Amino acid sequence: MSDSVYHIPVMREACLSGLAIDPNGIYVDLTYGGGGHANELLNRLENGHLYAFDQDPDAEKNAPKDPRFTFIQANFRDVKRYLKLYGVEQVDGILADLGISSHQIDEPSRGFSTRFEGPLDMRMSRSGDLTAATVLNTYPENELQRLLGIYGEVKNAKTLARAIVSFRANSPFEGSAEFKRLLDHYAPRGKYAKYAAQVYQALRIEVNQELAALEEMLLQSMDLLKPGGRLVVMSYHSLEDRLVKNIMTKGKLHGELEKDFYGNPIRPLEPVSRKAIVADPEEIERNKRARSARLRIAEKTQP
């Protein structure tokens, strides 16, 4: 399965340039997907090695047979533990393209896209017990309101949460068709597509515990990088981007930047660019999924 079919990589050259690749270095791609970024990174290695993570078993079908490459089917929240199993304590670069792959979006049976009818699943790994249907059918109203409002930034989160609880009292949600009909009733006029996307985003983040996993990965990345090593992360919504920005500019997920007695910032990473890098209009024209991408790069400067 070619990466062009499985997933169209976003800002591939910017990501790889951001890594400042050492041909003999050790690198980690935390979101292998279709291999669009990783396979090109591998082409630029000589005696180096690339470890690629992906919790979706479908991704391994794209993995190359190369002695310089190791595929690890696992959630990137466990990156430090898995690398240690391979005897790796520190690396020269870490790349993460957050979000979901084109393959996952375009596969109706996965339930990620509002364009298709199918099961309310949304599991990236397929092995977990929690699905979107479970969330919709069992979460209390106040918890539904919280995740819709925070993860999806849904403005009428309280009203929609109440409607979900009312609907399921008569019949549990089973497939996406009935759920989308409910969303259509509560979406702002002419804004159904955006509204449904926000709701689906909230459910996906909850099902996969994406923000908690991201927080754990970012904290581990600071320890894993060698001095001079690069962290390259591409995010697709403000919740992710805020965490990435904080870890790179403040050395922590929350709170203000701390400084030493002399006023120097206390943080292990130094941002390579002040602002997030975005895709150019030509790429967005070719790949609509690039329009929301925000790429941030930082270098390990302190032990």
C-alpha positions as CSV (number, residue, x, y, z in Angstrom):
1,M,0.0,0.0,0.0
2,S,1.7,3.2,-1.1
3,D,1.9,6.2,1.3
4,S,0.2,8.4,-1.3
5,V,-2.9,6.2,-0.9
6,Y,-2.7,5.6,2.8
7,H,-1.7,9.1,3.8
8,I,-0.6,12.3,2.1
9,P,2.2,13.7,4.3
10,V,1.9,17.4,5.3
11,M,4.9,19.7,5.0
12,R,7.3,16.8,4.6
13,E,10.3,18.8,3.6
14,A,9.8,21.3,6.4
15,C,9.6,18.5,8.9
16,L,12.7,16.7,7.7
17,S,14.7,20.0,7.4
18,G,13.6,20.8,11.0
19,L,15.2,17.6,12.2
20,A,18.6,18.7,10.9
21,I,19.3,15.0,10.1
22,D,22.6,13.4,10.9
23,P,23.0,10.5,8.5
24,N,24.5,8.4,11.3
25,G,22.0,9.5,14.0
26,I,19.1,7.7,15.8
27,Y,15.7,9.1,15.0
28,V,12.1,8.4,16.1
29,D,8.9,8.9,14.1
30,L,6.1,8.7,16.7
31,T,3.3,8.6,14.1
32,Y,4.4,6.3,11.2
33,G,1.0,6.1,9.4
34,G,1.7,5.6,5.7
35,G,5.4,6.3,6.1
36,G,5.3,9.5,4.1
37,H,7.7,11.3,6.5
38,A,9.5,8.3,7.9
39,N,10.5,6.6,4.6
40,E,12.1,9.8,3.3
41,L,13.9,10.3,6.6
42,L,15.2,6.7,6.2
43,N,16.5,7.6,2.7
44,R,18.7,10.3,4.3
45,L,20.3,7.9,6.8
46,E,23.5,6.1,6.2
47,N,24.5,4.1,9.3
48,G,21.8,5.7,11.5
49,H,18.6,4.0,12.7
50,L,14.9,5.0,12.6
51,Y,12.4,3.7,15.2
52,A,8.8,4.2,14.1
53,F,5.7,4.1,16.4
54,D,2.1,3.6,15.5
55,Q,-0.7,2.1,17.5
56,D,-2.8,1.3,14.5
57,P,-1.9,-2.2,13.2
58,D,-2.8,-1.2,9.7
59,A,0.3,1.0,9.6
60,E,2.8,-1.8,9.8
61,K,1.7,-2.9,6.3
62,N,3.6,0.1,5.0
63,A,6.8,-0.6,6.9
64,P,10.0,-1.2,4.8
65,K,12.2,-4.2,5.2
66,D,15.4,-2.4,6.1
67,P,18.0,-3.2,8.8
68,R,18.1,0.5,9.7
69,F,14.4,0.5,10.5
70,T,12.3,-0.8,13.4
71,F,8.5,-0.6,13.6
72,I,7.0,-0.6,17.1
73,Q,3.2,-1.1,17.3
74,A,2.5,1.0,20.4
75,N,1.1,4.3,21.6
76,F,3.7,7.0,21.7
77,R,2.8,7.8,25.3
78,D,5.1,4.8,26.0
79,V,8.0,5.8,23.8
80,K,10.6,5.9,26.5
81,R,9.8,2.4,27.8
82,Y,9.8,0.8,24.4
83,L,13.0,2.5,23.2
84,K,14.7,1.2,26.4
85,L,13.8,-2.3,25.4
86,Y,15.9,-1.7,22.3
87,G,18.7,-0.3,24.4
88,V,18.1,3.3,23.3
89,E,18.5,5.9,26.0
90,Q,18.8,9.0,23.9
91,V,18.1,10.0,20.3
92,D,19.1,12.7,17.8
93,G,15.6,13.7,16.7
94,I,11.9,13.0,17.3
95,L,9.1,13.6,14.8
96,A,5.4,13.6,15.5
97,D,2.6,14.3,13.0
98,L,-0.4,14.4,15.3
99,G,-4.0,13.8,14.3
100,I,-5.3,10.9,12.2
101,S,-4.1,9.6,8.9
102,S,-5.9,9.9,5.6
103,H,-6.4,6.1,5.7
104,Q,-8.2,6.2,9.0
105,I,-10.4,9.1,7.8
106,D,-11.2,7.5,4.5
107,E,-12.1,4.0,5.9
108,P,-15.8,4.0,6.8
109,S,-15.4,1.1,9.2
110,R,-13.2,3.2,11.5
111,G,-15.9,5.8,12.1
112,F,-13.7,8.8,12.0
113,S,-15.3,10.7,9.1
114,T,-18.6,12.5,9.0
115,R,-18.7,11.7,5.3
116,F,-19.6,8.1,5.7
117,E,-22.1,6.0,7.5
118,G,-20.7,3.3,9.7
119,P,-20.0,2.3,13.3
120,L,-19.4,4.9,16.0
121,D,-15.9,3.5,16.7
122,M,-13.0,6.0,16.4
123,R,-10.4,3.8,18.1
124,M,-7.0,4.4,16.6
125,S,-5.6,1.2,18.0
126,R,-8.7,-1.0,17.6
127,S,-7.7,-2.8,20.8
128,G,-9.2,-0.5,23.4
129,D,-12.7,-1.0,24.9
130,L,-13.8,2.6,24.7
131,T,-15.6,3.6,21.5
132,A,-17.5,6.7,20.5
133,A,-20.7,4.7,20.9
134,T,-19.7,3.9,24.5
135,V,-19.1,7.6,25.2
136,L,-22.4,8.6,23.7
137,N,-24.4,5.9,25.4
138,T,-22.9,5.8,28.9
139,Y,-21.3,9.2,29.8
140,P,-23.4,11.4,32.1
141,E,-24.7,14.6,30.7
142,N,-22.2,16.9,32.5
143,E,-19.3,14.8,31.3
144,L,-20.6,15.0,27.7
145,Q,-21.0,18.7,28.0
146,R,-17.4,19.0,29.3
147,L,-15.7,17.1,26.5
148,L,-17.9,18.7,23.7
149,G,-17.1,22.1,25.1
150,I,-13.4,21.7,25.8
151,Y,-12.3,19.1,23.2
152,G,-14.6,20.2,20.4
153,E,-15.2,23.9,21.3
154,V,-18.9,23.2,20.6
155,K,-20.7,26.4,21.5
156,N,-24.1,24.7,22.4
157,A,-22.4,21.9,24.2
158,K,-24.9,21.9,27.1
159,T,-27.9,21.7,24.7
160,L,-26.3,19.0,22.6
161,A,-25.3,16.9,25.7
162,R,-28.9,17.1,27.0
163,A,-30.2,16.0,23.5
164,I,-27.8,13.0,23.4
165,V,-29.0,11.8,26.8
166,S,-32.6,12.3,25.9
167,F,-32.2,10.4,22.6
168,R,-30.4,7.4,24.2
169,A,-33.1,7.0,26.8
170,N,-35.3,5.5,24.1
171,S,-32.7,3.7,22.0
172,P,-28.9,3.6,22.3
173,F,-26.8,5.0,19.5
174,E,-25.5,2.2,17.3
175,G,-24.4,3.8,14.0
176,S,-23.4,7.2,12.7
177,A,-26.5,7.8,10.6
178,E,-28.8,8.4,13.5
179,F,-26.2,10.4,15.4
180,K,-25.6,12.7,12.4
181,R,-29.3,13.3,12.0
182,L,-29.3,14.5,15.6
183,L,-26.3,16.8,14.9
184,D,-28.1,18.2,11.9
185,H,-30.9,19.3,14.1
186,Y,-28.6,21.2,16.5
187,A,-26.0,22.6,14.1
188,P,-26.0,26.3,13.3
189,R,-27.8,27.1,10.0
190,G,-25.4,26.4,7.1
191,K,-22.6,25.3,9.4
192,Y,-23.3,21.5,9.7
193,A,-20.0,20.3,8.3
194,K,-17.9,22.4,10.7
195,Y,-20.2,21.6,13.6
196,A,-20.1,17.8,13.0
197,A,-16.3,18.0,12.6
198,Q,-16.0,19.7,16.0
199,V,-18.2,17.1,17.7
200,Y,-16.4,14.2,16.0
201,Q,-13.0,15.7,17.1
202,A,-14.2,15.8,20.7
203,L,-15.3,12.2,20.6
204,R,-12.1,11.1,19.0
205,I,-9.9,12.9,21.5
206,E,-11.8,11.3,24.4
207,V,-11.9,7.8,22.9
208,N,-8.1,7.8,22.3
209,Q,-7.1,9.9,25.3
210,E,-5.1,12.0,22.8
211,L,-4.3,15.0,25.0
212,A,-3.1,12.8,28.0
213,A,-1.0,10.8,25.6
214,L,0.5,13.9,24.0
215,E,1.4,15.3,27.4
216,E,3.2,12.2,28.4
217,M,5.0,12.0,25.1
218,L,6.2,15.6,25.2
219,L,7.6,15.2,28.8
220,Q,9.4,12.1,27.8
221,S,10.8,13.7,24.6
222,M,12.7,16.3,26.6
223,D,14.6,13.5,28.4
224,L,15.1,11.3,25.3
225,L,16.8,14.0,23.2
226,K,20.6,14.4,23.1
227,P,22.0,17.9,23.5
228,G,21.5,19.4,20.0
229,G,18.7,17.0,19.2
230,R,15.5,18.3,17.6
231,L,11.9,17.9,18.4
232,V,9.6,18.4,15.5
233,V,5.8,18.3,16.1
234,M,2.9,19.1,13.7
235,S,-0.5,19.6,15.3
236,Y,-3.9,20.3,13.8
237,H,-6.0,22.0,16.5
238,S,-5.4,24.6,19.2
239,L,-5.5,22.2,22.1
240,E,-2.5,20.2,20.8
241,D,-0.6,23.2,19.6
242,R,-0.9,24.9,23.0
243,L,0.8,22.0,24.7
244,V,3.5,21.7,22.1
245,K,4.2,25.5,22.2
246,N,4.3,25.4,26.0
247,I,6.8,22.5,26.2
248,M,9.1,24.2,23.7
249,T,8.9,27.8,25.0
250,K,8.5,27.2,28.7
251,G,9.8,23.7,29.4
252,K,6.5,22.7,30.9
253,L,2.9,21.9,29.9
254,H,1.2,24.5,32.0
255,G,2.2,27.6,33.9
256,E,4.7,30.4,33.2
257,L,8.3,30.2,32.1
258,E,10.8,30.1,35.0
259,K,14.1,32.0,35.0
260,D,17.3,31.6,37.0
261,F,18.9,34.3,39.3
262,Y,20.3,36.0,36.3
263,G,17.1,36.1,34.3
264,N,18.0,33.3,31.9
265,P,15.1,31.0,30.9
266,I,15.1,27.6,32.6
267,R,14.0,25.2,29.8
268,P,15.7,22.2,28.2
269,L,14.4,23.2,24.7
270,E,15.0,26.2,22.5
271,P,12.4,27.0,19.8
272,V,14.1,27.1,16.3
273,S,11.4,29.5,15.0
274,R,9.4,32.0,17.0
275,K,6.1,31.2,15.2
276,A,4.5,28.0,14.0
277,I,5.2,27.1,10.4
278,V,2.2,26.7,8.2
279,A,1.7,25.1,4.8
280,D,1.9,27.2,1.7
281,P,-1.1,27.9,-0.5
282,E,0.0,25.4,-3.1
283,E,0.2,22.6,-0.7
284,I,-3.2,23.4,0.8
285,E,-4.6,23.4,-2.7
286,R,-3.2,19.9,-3.2
287,N,-4.1,18.6,0.3
288,K,-6.9,20.3,2.1
289,R,-5.9,18.6,5.4
290,A,-2.8,20.8,5.4
291,R,-4.8,23.9,6.0
292,S,-5.0,23.5,9.8
293,A,-1.4,22.2,10.3
294,R,0.9,24.0,12.7
295,L,4.5,22.9,12.7
296,R,6.8,23.7,15.7
297,I,10.5,22.9,16.0
298,A,12.8,23.0,19.0
299,E,16.4,22.0,19.9
300,K,17.7,20.5,23.1
301,T,20.0,23.0,24.6
302,Q,20.1,22.0,28.3
303,P,20.7,18.6,29.9
